Amino acid sequence: MEDNMIKLVNEDGEEYTLEILDVVNKDGIDYVVALPEDSEDEVVILEVTPIDGDEENCEYTEVTDDELGDEIFNEFIKRQDETEE
């Protein structure tokens, strides 16, 4: 599962690790649904912004809009349900 892990540093300089569960594209923007390393049931949703057009070097910004977050999470759940069928 190492390939699905990312390490991020927040604005306070604290480093944390997330497991990427899925990438959801909405309106041409990619969003990562991720599970913090120290959590078993609380996901975070991050907007992915490539830096200088480089898909390997990205900035991740937490989605704070509840409605958008719900839409991304619902799409994630829908995909998970389809995968289980």
Residue pairs with C-beta under 8 A, 6 or more apart in sequence:
1 19
4 19
4 20
4 21
5 17
5 18
5 19
5 20
5 37
6 17
6 18
6 20
6 32
6 34
6 60
7 15
7 16
7 17
7 18
8 15
8 16
8 17
8 18
8 60
9 15
10 16
16 36
16 37
16 38
17 36
17 37
18 32
18 34
18 35
18 36
18 37
18 44
19 34
19 35
19 37
20 32
20 33
20 34
21 33
21 34
21 35
21 43
21 76
22 32
22 33
22 76
22 79
22 80
23 30
23 31
23 32
23 33
23 48
24 30
24 31
24 33
24 72
24 75
24 76
24 79
25 31
26 68
26 71
26 72
26 75
29 47
29 48
30 47
30 48
31 45
31 46
31 47
31 48
31 63
31 72
32 45
32 46
32 48
32 60
33 43
33 44
33 45
33 72
33 73
33 76
34 43
34 44
34 45
34 46
35 42
35 43
35 44
36 42
36 44
43 73
43 76
44 62
45 62
45 63
45 69
45 72
45 73
46 60
46 61
46 62
46 63
47 60
47 61
47 62
47 63
48 58
48 59
48 60
49 58
49 59
49 60
49 61
50 57
50 58
51 57
51 58
51 59
63 69
63 72
